[in-house]
Amino acid sequence: MENFLSSSFGVFLMSLISGIFTTPSQQNFMILAYGWSLASIRHTITSYLWLSGAVSWKHFSRFYIFLSDTFYPLQEKLWSSIIICAAGFVPQDQKIRMKIDDTTKKKCGRKIDGVDRYRNGSSYARQEYRTLFGLNFVYVTMLLPLRIWPGAYLSVPIGLKLYLKKKVAKRLGIPYRSRSLLAREILDFVALKLPHRQLLANGDGAYARKEFLRNLPSSAKVVSRFPINSKLYALPQAPPKGRPGRKPRKGKLIGSPKTLILKSEGWLPHPTEPETLIRDFTGLWHSVLPGIPIRMVVVLRKRPQTTPQKSKKRIFEAFFTTDLDLTAEEILGEYRQRWSIEIDIRDANAFYGLGQDQCRKYERIVAVNNFRMFLAAARSIWFIKQTENSEHVNLLRFRPWYRQKRYPTQLDVVSAYQEALCCQGISPTLRFLQDMNEINPIKDLPPTEAA
C-alpha cells in the first residue's frame, strides 16, 4: 500500500481528491483504488479488498457503508476535479467534444434496485439479445486530443447516471428522470464547471428531444440526428413596417427529410462515400427548438440493384446542429466521431468493471460504478500526462504484429499502467498467511528387531 501511495498514479490520484474526503474516508478510498488497480478480470468490492489486503484489519461491510454514505454524496465533487483536469488538455481555441449514449448491463435477480427489461433501439445492434434484463446507464465521455499523436483522441468518462423506469422510480421513492434529462444534467454540470469553454455535445437520435435540447447553456452546442418526419421551416421574415400584429415565429415550410429527397436540384457529392449525395438547409425546428436556427444535412444514398431490399445503411438520413459555424462536411464528421463512445462502452465492460458489482441498493450501485468510472478517467488522464513527458512511446513494443497500429487505445493505457505498477514494486497482497512453520516430515523409524 505504501508503494501505491508514493507511485506516480497514487500521487496524481491524491491531487484529484485533495480536500474532498476526511482522513479516514480518504484512506478507505485509496484502499479501494489500490484494489481496483490490481484487479484484472473480476471487478467487485470483495476482490478489491482481497487484493489490497484490507480484510486483515477491517470488515468488508465498512467499505460498502463508505461508498453509500460518504462517496455517494461527494461524487459530483470528484467528477468536477476530473472535468477541470481533463479540459486542460484541450486547447483553448478548440471546442470540448462530449459524446452521449446509454448502455445496458445484464443482471440476474429481481431484488436489485433499478433492474428491469430494456430494449436496444438500434436496428443494427450486434447483440445476442435485443431485450436485456439488467441495469441501464447514461454514459458521457470527453474526447482528449493526444499531442504526440496528431489527429488522435482518447475517450475519458466524465459522468455516469443510472436510469430508472417510472414504476421502478416510484417504488424506490426517487423522482423519475428520463435518459435525456439525465444526460442534460451532466451537460449542465460540465457547462457550470467550465463557464469559459465552448462545448459540443454529440448524441444519437434518442437525445434529439425537447427535454435535452431546449434552454441549452449559452456555451453548449449539439450535433445529433434529425427525425426524417419532422418539419423544417424557413427563418421568419420581418413584417412590413407599420403592419399590426405580432411578429411571425417561423417562415415558410421547407419540408421534412422524407419530402426533401424528392427534389432533384441542389445536391452535392458526399465527401467520403461514393454514389452518395448531400444537401444542407438552414431553418427552424419549430416543434422542438422554437426560435433557435439550426443547420440540417440530408444524406441520400443510391441503393445498388444487386443488394437485397434491407441494406446495412439507410437510403436517406438527416443530421442537424445548433452550431451554424459548422459546414455540412464538418457536421457529418462530428457525428461520425460519435462511434468513439461505443468503443469506450466496450472498454468499460472489458477494463473498467462497469456493472460488475454485486450490490442491490440504489445508492451503492450508483456509487460503485461512479467510483470505477472515476478511476478509469484518472488512469486515462495519467497516461496522457506520462506520454507527454516521454520522448517516444513504442506502441508495437509488445504487439509487433499490429503493423497498422498508429494510435493508442485503452488496451495500451492498461498495459502501460500495469507496467508502471510492476516497475514501482506494486503487487497484490497475499490472501493467506505465509509465516506458518513448515510441518517436518516424519523420519523413518528403524525396523523393529525380530523377536
C-alpha positions in Angstrom: 0.0 0.0 0.0 2.9 2.4 0.8 4.3 1.8 -2.7 1.0 2.6 -4.3 0.6 5.9 -2.4 4.1 7.0 -3.5 3.7 5.9 -7.1 3.1 8.3 -10.0 -0.6 7.3 -10.3 -1.1 7.4 -6.5 0.3 10.9 -6.2 -1.8 12.1 -9.2 -4.9 10.4 -7.6 -4.3 12.1 -4.3 -4.1 15.5 -6.1 -7.6 14.9 -7.6 -9.3 14.0 -4.3 -7.4 16.5 -2.2 -9.7 18.4 0.2 -12.8 16.3 -0.7 -12.6 13.5 1.9 -11.7 13.4 5.6 -8.6 11.5 6.5 -10.3 8.1 7.4 -12.5 8.4 4.2 -9.5 9.2 2.1 -7.8 6.1 3.5 -10.8 3.9 2.5 -10.9 5.5 -1.0 -7.2 4.8 -1.6 -7.5 1.2 -0.4 -10.3 0.6 -2.8 -8.4 2.3 -5.6 -5.4 0.1 -4.8 -7.6 -3.0 -5.2 -9.1 -1.7 -8.4 -5.7 -1.1 -9.9 -4.7 -4.7 -9.2 -7.9 -6.3 -10.5 -7.9 -7.7 -14.0 -11.0 -9.7 -14.7 -13.2 -9.8 -11.6 -14.2 -6.3 -10.6 -16.1 -6.5 -7.3 -15.6 -4.8 -4.0 -14.7 -8.1 -2.4 -11.9 -8.7 -4.9 -10.6 -5.2 -4.4 -10.3 -5.9 -0.6 -8.7 -9.3 -1.1 -6.1 -7.8 -3.5 -5.3 -4.8 -1.3 -5.2 -6.9 1.9 -7.7 -4.7 3.7 -9.7 -7.6 5.0 -7.0 -8.3 7.5 -7.8 -5.2 9.6 -11.3 -4.0 8.6 -14.5 -5.8 7.8 -15.5 -5.6 4.2 -19.0 -4.3 5.0 -17.5 -1.0 6.3 -16.3 -0.2 2.7 -19.9 -0.6 1.4 -21.0 1.8 4.0 -18.3 4.2 2.9 -19.5 4.0 -0.7 -23.2 4.6 0.1 -22.8 7.1 3.0 -19.6 9.0 2.1 -18.8 8.6 -1.6 -22.3 8.8 -2.9 -23.0 12.4 -1.7 -19.5 13.6 -2.9 -19.4 12.1 -6.3 -20.1 15.4 -8.1 -17.1 17.0 -6.4 -14.9 14.1 -7.7 -16.3 14.4 -11.2 -15.7 18.2 -11.0 -11.9 17.6 -10.5 -11.9 15.1 -13.4 -13.7 17.6 -15.7 -11.4 20.5 -14.9 -8.3 18.4 -15.2 -9.3 16.9 -18.5 -10.3 20.2 -20.0 -6.8 21.4 -19.5 -5.6 19.0 -22.3 -7.9 20.6 -24.8 -6.5 23.8 -26.4 -8.4 27.0 -25.6 -9.2 27.6 -29.2 -10.9 24.2 -29.7 -14.3 23.1 -28.6 -14.7 20.4 -25.9 -16.3 17.5 -27.6 -18.7 15.3 -25.5 -20.2 12.0 -26.5 -23.5 10.8 -25.0 -25.0 7.3 -25.1 -26.6 4.7 -22.9 -25.8 1.1 -22.3 -27.5 -1.9 -20.5 -25.6 -4.3 -18.3 -27.2 -7.7 -17.9 -28.0 -8.8 -14.4 -29.7 -11.7 -12.7 -32.1 -11.3 -9.8 -35.2 -9.2 -9.2 -34.2 -7.8 -5.8 -31.7 -5.4 -7.4 -32.8 -1.8 -7.3 -33.3 -0.4 -10.8 -33.1 -3.7 -12.7 -35.7 -4.1 -15.5 -36.0 -5.1 -19.1 -34.5 -2.6 -21.6 -34.7 -2.8 -25.3 -31.9 -1.8 -27.6 -33.5 0.6 -30.1 -30.7 0.4 -32.6 -31.8 -1.6 -35.7 -28.2 -2.7 -36.3 -27.1 -3.7 -32.8 -24.7 -6.5 -32.8 -26.0 -8.2 -29.7 -27.2 -11.7 -28.9 -30.5 -10.3 -27.5 -32.3 -7.1 -28.4 -34.1 -7.0 -25.0 -31.9 -7.3 -21.9 -32.7 -7.7 -18.2 -30.4 -5.5 -16.2 -29.3 -2.0 -15.4 -29.3 0.9 -17.8 -26.7 3.6 -17.5 -26.4 7.0 -19.3 -22.8 7.4 -20.2 -20.9 10.6 -21.1 -17.3 10.9 -22.3 -14.9 13.7 -23.3 -12.5 13.4 -26.2 -9.0 14.5 -25.3 -6.5 15.2 -28.1 -3.1 13.4 -27.9 -0.4 15.9 -28.7 2.3 13.4 -29.6 -0.1 11.6 -31.9 -1.6 14.4 -34.0 -5.2 13.7 -35.0 -5.7 11.0 -32.3 -8.1 11.2 -29.4 -8.7 9.3 -26.2 -12.1 9.0 -24.6 -12.4 9.9 -20.9 -15.5 9.3 -18.8 -16.9 12.5 -17.3 -20.3 11.3 -16.0 -22.5 8.3 -15.3 -26.1 8.1 -14.3 -28.4 5.1 -13.5 -31.7 5.3 -15.4 -34.9 4.1 -13.7 -38.2 3.4 -15.3 -41.3 5.2 -13.9 -42.6 2.2 -12.0 -39.2 1.4 -10.6 -38.5 5.0 -9.6 -41.9 5.2 -7.9 -41.3 2.1 -5.9 -37.9 3.4 -4.7 -39.2 6.8 -3.9 -36.9 8.6 -6.4 -38.1 11.3 -8.8 -38.4 9.9 -12.4 -35.9 11.3 -14.9 -35.7 10.2 -18.5 -32.4 9.4 -20.2 -32.5 12.8 -21.9 -32.9 14.6 -18.6 -30.0 12.6 -17.1 -27.8 13.5 -20.0 -28.8 17.1 -19.8 -27.9 17.2 -16.1 -24.4 16.1 -16.9 -24.1 18.6 -19.8 -25.3 21.4 -17.5 -22.8 20.3 -14.8 -19.9 20.4 -17.3 -21.0 23.9 -18.5 -21.2 25.1 -14.9 -17.6 23.9 -14.2 -16.2 25.2 -17.5 -18.0 28.5 -17.9 -15.5 30.0 -20.4 -15.2 26.9 -22.7 -17.2 26.0 -25.8 -18.9 22.6 -25.6 -20.1 20.4 -28.5 -22.3 17.6 -27.3 -22.9 14.6 -29.7 -25.7 12.1 -29.2 -27.8 9.8 -31.3 -31.5 10.3 -32.2 -32.7 9.2 -28.7 -31.4 12.6 -27.3 -32.9 14.8 -30.0 -35.8 15.7 -27.7 -37.2 18.8 -26.1 -36.1 18.0 -22.6 -32.5 17.7 -23.8 -32.3 20.4 -26.4 -34.4 23.3 -25.0 -32.8 26.1 -23.0 -29.2 24.9 -23.6 -26.4 26.7 -21.8 -25.0 29.6 -23.9 -21.7 27.8 -24.3 -23.1 24.4 -25.4 -24.0 23.3 -29.0 -25.4 20.0 -30.1 -24.9 17.6 -33.1 -27.5 14.8 -33.5 -29.8 13.0 -35.8 -32.8 14.8 -37.3 -36.1 12.8 -37.4 -37.0 12.1 -41.0 -40.6 13.0 -40.4 -40.0 16.3 -38.6 -40.6 19.5 -40.4 -38.1 22.3 -41.0 -39.3 25.9 -41.5 -37.5 28.8 -43.0 -36.4 31.7 -40.8 -39.1 34.2 -40.2 -39.1 37.4 -42.3 -39.6 40.8 -40.7 -43.1 42.1 -41.3 -43.7 45.3 -43.3 -43.2 48.4 -41.3 -46.5 49.6 -39.8 -48.3 46.3 -40.1 -50.2 45.4 -36.9 -50.0 42.1 -35.2 -47.2 40.0 -33.6 -44.1 39.1 -35.4 -44.1 35.7 -37.1 -42.3 32.9 -35.2 -41.5 30.8 -38.3 -41.2 31.2 -42.0 -42.5 29.1 -44.9 -42.3 25.3 -44.7 -39.1 23.9 -46.2 -40.2 20.3 -45.7 -39.1 17.1 -43.9 -36.2 14.9 -44.9 -38.7 12.4 -46.3 -40.0 15.0 -48.8 -36.8 16.9 -49.4 -35.2 13.8 -51.0 -37.8 14.1 -53.8 -36.2 17.4 -55.0 -33.6 16.9 -57.7 -31.7 20.2 -57.5 -29.1 21.4 -55.1 -27.4 18.1 -54.3 -23.7 17.8 -53.8 -21.5 14.7 -53.7 -20.7 13.2 -50.3 -17.2 14.0 -49.1 -16.3 10.4 -48.2 -19.0 8.0 -49.6 -19.2 7.3 -53.3 -22.6 7.4 -55.0 -24.0 9.4 -52.1 -25.4 12.9 -52.2 -25.9 15.5 -49.5 -27.8 18.7 -49.2 -27.9 21.2 -46.3 -30.6 23.6 -45.1 -30.8 26.3 -42.5 -34.1 26.9 -40.7 -36.2 26.4 -37.6 -37.2 23.1 -36.0 -40.2 24.9 -34.5 -41.8 21.9 -32.7 -38.6 21.2 -30.7 -36.4 24.3 -30.8 -38.7 27.3 -31.4 -36.7 30.4 -32.3 -33.3 28.6 -32.5 -31.9 28.3 -36.0 -30.3 25.0 -36.9 -28.4 23.6 -39.9 -29.7 20.3 -41.2 -27.9 17.9 -43.6 -29.8 15.3 -45.6 -27.8 12.3 -46.9 -29.2 10.4 -49.9 -27.7 7.0 -50.9 -28.1 5.1 -54.1 -29.2 1.6 -53.4 -27.4 -0.9 -55.6 -29.6 -3.1 -57.8 -27.8 -6.4 -56.7 -28.3 -5.9 -52.9 -31.4 -7.1 -51.1 -34.0 -4.5 -50.1 -32.7 -4.3 -46.5 -29.2 -2.9 -46.7 -26.8 -2.1 -43.8 -27.1 1.6 -44.4 -30.2 3.7 -44.6 -31.2 5.0 -48.0 -31.6 8.5 -46.6 -31.0 10.1 -43.2 -30.6 13.5 -41.7 -28.4 15.3 -39.1 -28.6 18.7 -37.5 -26.6 21.0 -35.3 -27.3 24.2 -33.4 -23.8 25.4 -34.3 -24.3 27.4 -37.5 -20.5 27.8 -38.0 -20.1 24.1 -38.9 -20.2 23.2 -42.6 -22.1 20.2 -43.9 -18.9 18.2 -44.1 -18.0 19.1 -40.5 -21.5 18.1 -39.3 -21.1 14.6 -40.9 -17.6 14.3 -39.5 -18.7 15.2 -36.0 -21.5 12.7 -35.9 -19.2 10.1 -37.4 -16.9 10.6 -34.5 -19.7 9.5 -32.1 -18.5 5.9 -32.7 -15.8 6.6 -30.1 -18.2 6.3 -27.2 -19.3 2.9 -28.5 -15.7 1.8 -28.3 -15.4 3.3 -24.8 -18.5 1.4 -23.6 -16.9 -1.8 -24.8 -13.7 -0.8 -23.0 -15.8 0.0 -19.9 -17.1 -3.6 -19.8 -13.6 -5.0 -20.5 -11.3 -2.9 -18.4 -13.2 -0.5 -16.1 -15.5 -3.0 -14.5 -18.8 -1.3 -15.4 -21.8 -3.1 -13.9 -19.8 -5.9 -12.4 -20.8 -5.0 -8.8 -22.8 -7.3 -6.6 -24.8 -4.6 -4.8 -28.5 -4.4 -4.6 -29.2 -1.0 -3.1 -29.6 2.0 -5.4 -27.1 4.3 -3.7 -24.4 1.6 -3.6 -24.9 0.6 -7.3 -24.5 4.3 -8.3 -21.6 4.8 -6.0 -19.6 1.7 -7.0 -20.0 2.3 -10.8 -19.1 6.0 -10.5 -16.1 5.0 -8.4 -14.9 2.7 -11.2 -15.5 5.3 -13.9 -13.7 8.0 -11.9 -10.6 5.8 -11.5 -10.8 4.9 -15.2 -10.9 8.6 -16.2 -8.0 9.3 -13.8 -6.0 6.4 -15.3 -6.5 7.7 -18.9 -5.5 11.3 -17.9 -2.5 9.9 -16.1 -1.5 8.0 -19.3 -1.7 11.2 -21.3 0.4 13.1 -18.8 3.0 10.3 -18.8 3.2 10.1 -22.6 3.6 13.8 -23.0 6.6 13.7 -20.7 8.2 10.9 -22.7 10.2 11.5 -25.9 9.0 8.3 -27.7 6.3 5.7 -27.0 6.6 2.5 -28.9 3.0 1.1 -29.3 4.4 -2.0 -31.0 6.7 -3.0 -28.2 4.7 -6.0 -27.0 2.5 -6.4 -30.1 4.8 -6.1 -33.1 2.3 -7.9 -35.4 -0.1 -4.9 -35.4 1.7 -3.1 -38.2 -1.2 -0.8 -38.9 -1.3 0.5 -35.3 -0.7 4.2 -35.1 -2.7 5.5 -32.1 -3.1 4.2 -28.5 -6.2 2.5 -27.3 -7.4 1.6 -23.8 -5.5 -1.6 -24.0 -2.3 0.4 -24.3 -3.4 2.5 -21.4 -4.0 -0.6 -19.2 -0.7 -2.2 -20.4 1.3 0.9 -19.6 -0.4 1.3 -16.2 0.3 -2.3 -15.2 3.9 -2.0 -16.3 4.3 1.2 -14.2 2.8 -0.6 -11.2 5.2 -3.5 -11.7 8.2 -1.3 -12.0 7.3 0.6 -8.8 7.0 -2.7 -6.9 3.2 -2.8 -6.5 1.7 -6.2 -6.4 -1.3 -7.9 -4.8 -1.2 -8.7 -1.1 -1.1 -12.4 -0.4 -4.5 -13.7 0.7 -3.3 -16.3 3.2 -0.7 -16.3 5.9 2.7 -17.4 4.7 4.6 -17.3 8.0 3.3 -20.7 9.3 6.0 -23.1 10.3 6.5 -26.0 7.9 5.5 -29.4 9.1 8.6 -31.5 9.4 8.2 -34.9 7.7 8.2 -37.9 10.0 11.5 -39.7 9.8 11.6 -43.3 9.0 11.9 -45.3 12.2 14.4 -48.2 12.3 12.8 -51.5 11.7 11.8 -53.4 14.9 14.2 -56.2 15.7 12.9 -59.6 15.2 11.8 -61.4 18.3 
